[in-house]
Amino acid sequence: MRSKLFVPASRPELFDKAMASEADALSFDLEDAVAPARKQAARDALAAWLASPAFEAGQARHAKKIIVRVNADDSPHFAGDLQALGGLPIDMINLPKVEHADALQASVDQAIAAGFAGEFLVTVETPRALARAAELAEAHPRVAGLQLGLADLFEPLGVDRYQPETLRAVMLSLRLGAGCAGKYAMDAAYARVGDAEGFRAESRLARSLGFLGKSCVHPSQIAIANEVFGFDADEVEQARRIVAASRRHEGVGAFLLDGKMIDAPFVRRAEDVLRAVGAAA
């Protein structure tokens, strides 16, 4: 999931266009992008599209991961989201404003009871949630990963969201928290749509810290995310050589390849690269 494009669920005229994009995943937003008075209309529009022949045909051509960001579990809209969308072809529910593992467990269980068969992506967007990132990642087996939400995390505290040294510390903390449970981390959205180089630089920082991909708020950001979070031919070939060498050295704890010591963590990373490339293909 190199790129995840946010699509307001209140804008059905964008649904088919988003499906035809190069994004790996589409994240239909019922939360911040939809005014309270339009919540039900957005649910109805998204549910109708997900049940339509147009969606089925689009999936056959483009094979997108379908994500829905629902409203927070303590909002008056959460239950309505689950009621409207349960049982539809949704791969992942994005749970926002999560701070406590027990509340997360309850939300996941409630969504499963409503008919959701997929995984869950948890947005970390408060200081308390960041401090408890590992607990949130471990809260339920169906939690697949953590996503960074920087606007809600930084704006109330007056923190400059675009300072790389600040971002590095927060990104690393989230990635290590997700890693405690063997889960992945997704990077935050970048609101400066016209700043392609800024988006690229932030994507590269996230990639260097082990993030899986980045959220996009405009189609122009998709190609950059796919490029930065993809694997070039040299990386893939090196991963293949490491995996092949590990099989030749089966039963040996560590071995040399091209003058570098290779042991279990390097082999696991190489296997992850090959799995990601296979999934993208």
Backbone torsions as a table, in degrees:
resi	resn	phi	psi	omega
1	MET	NA	73.4	-177.4
2	ARG	-68.8	-38.8	-176.7
3	SER	-132.1	137.4	180.0
4	LYS	-131.3	110.4	-174.6
5	LEU	-92.1	122.7	174.4
6	PHE	-75.1	134.5	178.6
7	VAL	-132.2	118.5	176.8
8	PRO	-60.7	127.1	-179.2
9	ALA	-68.6	-13.2	177.0
10	SER	-86.0	3.8	-178.6
11	ARG	-120.4	70.1	-177.0
12	PRO	-60.9	-21.8	177.5
13	GLU	-66.5	-13.8	179.3
14	LEU	-94.1	-11.8	-170.2
15	PHE	-62.1	-52.0	-178.3
16	ASP	-65.3	-36.4	177.6
17	LYS	-63.6	-42.3	178.4
18	ALA	-63.6	-40.6	179.3
19	MET	-61.6	-33.8	-178.8
20	ALA	-82.3	-4.1	-179.7
21	SER	-74.8	176.3	178.5
22	GLU	-92.3	9.5	179.4
23	ALA	-66.1	141.8	176.0
24	ASP	-71.0	-32.3	-176.9
25	ALA	-139.9	149.9	174.4
26	LEU	-114.9	127.9	-179.7
27	SER	-112.6	101.0	-179.7
28	PHE	-80.4	125.0	-169.9
29	ASP	-101.3	119.2	172.2
30	LEU	-101.3	-3.5	-173.0
31	GLU	-96.1	-104.4	-170.1
32	ASP	-63.1	-29.3	-176.2
33	ALA	-79.8	-4.0	-175.4
34	VAL	-122.8	123.4	177.7
35	ALA	-65.9	148.9	-177.7
36	PRO	-51.9	-39.0	-177.8
37	ALA	-69.1	-14.1	-176.3
38	ARG	-110.1	7.4	-176.6
39	LYS	-58.4	-50.0	-175.8
40	GLN	-66.9	-39.4	178.1
41	ALA	-62.8	-38.3	178.5
42	ALA	-66.3	-42.7	177.1
43	ARG	-59.8	-46.1	-177.5
44	ASP	-63.1	-41.5	-179.0
45	ALA	-65.7	-43.3	-179.8
46	LEU	-67.7	-43.6	179.3
47	ALA	-61.3	-42.1	-179.9
48	ALA	-64.1	-40.3	-178.8
49	TRP	-69.2	-41.9	-179.6
50	LEU	-65.4	-22.4	178.9
51	ALA	-97.3	5.4	-172.2
52	SER	-93.1	157.1	172.8
53	PRO	-61.2	-30.1	179.0
54	ALA	-63.0	-41.7	177.2
55	PHE	-64.8	-45.9	-179.2
56	GLU	-59.7	-42.1	178.8
57	ALA	-67.4	-39.1	178.4
58	GLY	-64.6	-40.9	177.7
59	GLN	-64.4	-36.6	179.1
60	ALA	-63.2	-32.7	-178.9
61	ARG	-87.2	-38.2	-167.7
62	HIS	-115.9	-18.3	174.3
63	ALA	49.7	62.6	178.2
64	LYS	-87.3	148.2	166.1
65	LYS	-79.8	126.4	-177.1
66	ILE	-101.5	121.3	-178.7
67	ILE	-121.4	143.4	172.9
68	VAL	-125.3	123.6	172.1
69	ARG	-88.5	110.1	179.7
70	VAL	-85.7	175.1	175.8
71	ASN	-77.8	160.7	-177.5
72	ALA	-59.3	149.6	-174.8
73	ASP	-66.5	-18.6	178.5
74	ASP	-98.2	9.8	177.6
75	SER	-92.5	160.9	178.4
76	PRO	-73.9	-1.8	-175.1
77	HIS	-102.4	-12.1	-173.6
78	PHE	-61.7	-50.0	-178.0
79	ALA	-61.8	-38.1	178.2
80	GLY	-64.6	-36.9	176.7
81	ASP	-61.1	-47.7	-178.4
82	LEU	-64.3	-42.2	-179.2
83	GLN	-62.8	-38.4	-175.8
84	ALA	-77.3	-29.1	-168.3
85	LEU	-115.2	-6.3	179.8
86	GLY	-59.3	137.0	177.8
87	GLY	87.0	-6.2	179.2
88	LEU	-83.8	163.5	-176.5
89	PRO	-74.9	73.8	-179.9
90	ILE	-113.8	126.0	-177.5
91	ASP	-80.5	-29.5	-172.2
92	MET	-153.7	139.7	172.0
93	ILE	-103.4	129.5	175.7
94	ASN	-97.4	116.3	-178.5
95	LEU	-98.6	116.6	-178.4
96	PRO	-94.4	169.2	171.4
97	LYS	53.8	37.4	-178.7
98	VAL	-91.8	134.7	178.8
99	GLU	-130.5	-22.5	-172.9
100	HIS	-124.9	136.0	-177.5
101	ALA	-63.0	-39.1	-178.4
102	ASP	-67.5	-37.8	176.7
103	ALA	-67.1	-36.7	177.1
104	LEU	-63.8	-44.6	176.8
105	GLN	-56.7	-44.2	-179.0
106	ALA	-65.4	-39.3	179.5
107	SER	-65.6	-43.7	178.8
108	VAL	-62.8	-45.7	179.5
109	ASP	-61.6	-38.4	179.2
110	GLN	-66.0	-40.6	178.8
111	ALA	-66.7	-40.6	178.0
112	ILE	-62.7	-42.5	178.5
113	ALA	-63.1	-26.9	179.2
114	ALA	-81.8	-6.1	175.2
115	GLY	113.6	8.1	178.4
116	PHE	-81.5	126.5	-176.0
117	ALA	-105.1	-3.4	-173.2
118	GLY	-95.0	-153.7	-176.7
119	GLU	-102.3	179.2	-177.7
120	PHE	-131.8	136.9	175.7
121	LEU	-113.1	124.8	-173.7
122	VAL	-105.1	123.2	178.9
123	THR	-86.9	125.6	177.4
124	VAL	-99.5	110.6	-172.6
125	GLU	-143.3	21.6	172.5
126	THR	-138.0	157.7	177.5
127	PRO	-57.5	-39.8	-179.9
128	ARG	-64.4	-42.0	179.1
129	ALA	-65.0	-39.6	178.7
130	LEU	-63.4	-41.0	178.6
131	ALA	-64.7	-24.8	-178.0
132	ARG	-109.8	24.7	-174.3
133	ALA	-56.3	-43.8	-179.4
134	ALA	-63.3	-41.4	179.0
135	GLU	-63.0	-40.3	179.7
136	LEU	-67.2	-40.8	179.9
137	ALA	-63.6	-31.5	-177.4
138	GLU	-93.7	2.0	-169.6
139	ALA	-68.0	-29.3	-176.5
140	HIS	-154.9	141.6	-179.8
141	PRO	-60.8	-24.3	-178.0
142	ARG	-86.1	-3.3	172.5
143	VAL	-74.2	118.6	-176.9
144	ALA	-92.4	-29.0	-177.2
145	GLY	-171.3	174.4	176.9
146	LEU	-114.2	143.5	177.8
147	GLN	-119.5	138.2	-179.8
148	LEU	-85.4	131.9	175.1
149	GLY	-119.8	103.7	-169.2
150	LEU	-87.0	-31.8	-178.2
151	ALA	-61.5	-51.5	-179.8
152	ASP	-68.5	-28.4	179.9
153	LEU	-74.1	-44.3	-171.3
154	PHE	-93.9	-41.3	-170.9
155	GLU	-58.1	-45.7	-180.0
156	PRO	-63.5	-21.6	-177.9
157	LEU	-97.0	-4.1	-178.7
158	GLY	72.5	23.5	-179.8
159	VAL	-85.8	134.5	178.2
160	ASP	-69.5	112.5	-173.3
161	ARG	-69.3	-18.6	-173.2
162	TYR	-106.0	17.7	176.9
163	GLN	-88.5	116.4	-174.8
164	PRO	-58.5	-37.0	-177.7
165	GLU	-67.1	-34.6	176.1
166	THR	-69.2	-45.0	-179.8
167	LEU	-60.0	-41.5	-177.4
168	ARG	-58.7	-46.1	-178.3
169	ALA	-62.9	-44.1	-178.2
170	VAL	-69.6	-44.1	179.2
171	MET	-59.7	-45.5	-178.3
172	LEU	-63.8	-40.6	178.7
173	SER	-60.9	-43.8	179.7
174	LEU	-66.3	-42.6	-177.9
175	ARG	-64.1	-40.6	179.0
176	LEU	-68.4	-37.4	176.8
177	GLY	-62.6	-45.0	177.1
178	ALA	-63.5	-39.1	-178.7
179	GLY	-65.2	-25.2	177.5
180	CYS	-58.1	-30.3	-178.2
181	ALA	-107.9	8.5	-178.6
182	GLY	70.3	26.3	-179.5
183	LYS	-103.9	161.8	-179.1
184	TYR	-92.1	169.7	176.6
185	ALA	-126.0	135.9	175.5
186	MET	-108.7	140.0	-178.6
187	ASP	-79.9	164.6	-176.0
188	ALA	-78.6	171.6	174.2
189	ALA	-75.3	160.3	-179.9
190	TYR	-125.0	108.5	-169.0
191	ALA	-75.5	-19.5	-179.1
192	ARG	-79.4	81.9	-172.2
193	VAL	-61.1	-33.1	-178.2
194	GLY	-80.6	-5.3	-176.5
195	ASP	-101.8	79.5	-176.6
196	ALA	-64.9	-39.4	-178.1
197	GLU	-69.9	-34.3	174.8
198	GLY	-64.9	-41.4	177.0
199	PHE	-62.6	-41.6	-179.9
200	ARG	-64.7	-44.4	-178.4
201	ALA	-63.5	-41.9	179.6
202	GLU	-68.0	-36.3	176.7
203	SER	-63.5	-42.3	179.2
204	ARG	-64.2	-38.2	176.7
205	LEU	-61.9	-46.5	179.6
206	ALA	-62.5	-42.1	179.1
207	ARG	-61.3	-40.7	-178.9
208	SER	-65.7	-21.0	-179.6
209	LEU	-99.9	11.1	172.3
210	GLY	88.0	15.7	177.5
211	PHE	-73.5	149.5	-177.0
212	LEU	-77.7	-37.9	-176.8
213	GLY	-172.6	-170.9	-174.5
214	LYS	-135.8	146.8	174.4
215	SER	-75.8	144.7	179.2
216	CYS	-123.6	137.2	177.1
217	VAL	-107.4	-0.8	178.9
218	HIS	-148.7	143.3	-179.8
219	PRO	-56.8	-26.1	-179.4
220	SER	-65.8	-17.1	-178.8
221	GLN	-88.0	-13.4	-172.4
222	ILE	-63.7	-48.8	-175.9
223	ALA	-60.8	-37.9	179.7
224	ILE	-65.8	-46.0	179.3
225	ALA	-61.5	-43.7	179.3
226	ASN	-61.5	-38.0	179.7
227	GLU	-69.0	-49.8	-174.1
228	VAL	-67.2	-40.8	-175.7
229	PHE	-92.7	2.0	174.2
230	GLY	-82.3	-178.9	-179.9
231	PHE	-121.5	127.4	179.6
232	ASP	-79.9	173.6	-174.0
233	ALA	-60.5	-37.0	-179.7
234	ASP	-66.0	-41.5	179.1
235	GLU	-63.4	-41.9	-179.0
236	VAL	-66.7	-42.7	-179.5
237	GLU	-64.9	-40.7	178.3
238	GLN	-63.8	-40.0	177.8
239	ALA	-62.4	-42.1	178.6
240	ARG	-62.6	-40.8	-178.7
241	ARG	-66.8	-38.4	179.2
242	ILE	-65.7	-45.2	-179.5
243	VAL	-64.5	-42.5	179.4
244	ALA	-63.5	-41.4	179.4
245	ALA	-66.9	-35.6	179.3
246	SER	-64.2	-32.7	178.3
247	ARG	-72.8	-35.0	176.7
248	ARG	-68.7	-29.1	-178.8
249	HIS	-105.0	29.8	-179.0
250	GLU	-58.0	133.8	-177.8
251	GLY	92.5	-7.0	178.7
252	VAL	-102.9	132.3	-176.4
253	GLY	-66.3	-38.5	-179.1
254	ALA	-148.4	153.2	179.8
255	PHE	-149.8	165.3	179.2
256	LEU	-97.8	138.4	173.5
257	LEU	-141.0	118.1	-178.2
258	ASP	55.8	37.5	177.6
259	GLY	78.4	9.1	-178.7
260	LYS	-120.5	136.9	177.6
261	MET	-73.7	129.3	178.3
262	ILE	-117.6	128.0	173.1
263	ASP	-135.2	-165.3	-167.8
264	ALA	-54.8	-43.2	-178.9
265	PRO	-61.8	-37.0	179.3
266	PHE	-69.4	-36.6	178.8
267	VAL	-67.4	-42.8	178.8
268	ARG	-61.1	-41.6	179.3
269	ARG	-64.2	-42.5	178.7
270	ALA	-62.1	-39.8	177.9
271	GLU	-65.3	-38.5	177.7
272	ASP	-63.1	-40.9	178.7
273	VAL	-60.9	-46.2	-178.4
274	LEU	-66.7	-35.4	176.0
275	ARG	-65.9	-41.8	-179.9
276	ALA	-64.6	-41.7	178.9
277	VAL	-65.1	-40.8	178.5
278	GLY	-63.9	-39.8	179.6
279	ALA	-66.8	-40.8	-179.9
280	ALA	-65.7	-37.5	-179.9
281	ALA	-67.6	NA	NA
